[in-house]
Amino acid sequence: MKTQLPLGLRGSLLAAALALSACADRQAGTPLESRSGSTVTGTATFSEDGDQVTLTVDVTGASPGAHGAHIHEVGDCSAADASSAGPHWNPFTKVHGAPDAEHHLGDLGNIQISQDGKGTLKLSKAEWTLGDGANTDVVGKALVIHATADDLMTDPAGNSGARQACGVITKQ
C-alpha cells in the first residue's frame, strides 16, 4: 500500500531539496598536499554569498612567518615540486601585486603562520566565480602555498619561493 504525501508537503520537500542543491553548487575547495619535501598541508574552501566569493585557507605544518599564497593556472599538482600547476592565474594580464592593488586574479597575498605551524587566510572577491566555466572561474585551477613571503610586487610570482603545498580546486 502506497501512501501519498499531500501536494503542499511534496512541494515543500521539493523546494527544500532544490535549495540544498543550490547551496552545494556554490562551494568549491581542495585539500592541500605537501610538495617540495615540505610538511605543509591544509584545506582551501571557496563559498559564494551574493556577489562575493570567499576563500578560506587553513594551513598546518608550515614554518612561522608569512608565506605567499596563489591560485595557479593549471589544475595539476602531480609534480613533486608542484611545477605542474603552471604560473599564477592571470586571465586579465595584470602585473603581480597585493590583493588590494592591481594584481593577478590569483594573487592572494600572504598567509601568516604562527609558532605552532598553523595559519588561516580569508579573502573575498567579487571577480571570482564558482563552476560557471567563465575565465573568472576558480574551479579547475590549483591553490599553492609557497615557502616564503610574497613581496607583493615582483612580477611574475613575488619571489615567494618553492611551492610547499598544492591542491586542485574542485566543485563540491
Buried (B, 14 or more C-beta within 10 A) or exposed (E): EEEEEEEEEEEEEEEEEEEEEEEEBBBBBBEBBBBBEBEBBBBBBBBBEEEEBBBBBBBBBBBEBBBBBBBBBBBBBEEEEBBBBBEBBBBEEBBBBBBEEEBBBBBBBBBBBEEEBBBEBEBBBEEBBBBEEEEBBBBBBBBBBBBBBBBBEEEEBBBBBBBBBBBBBBBB
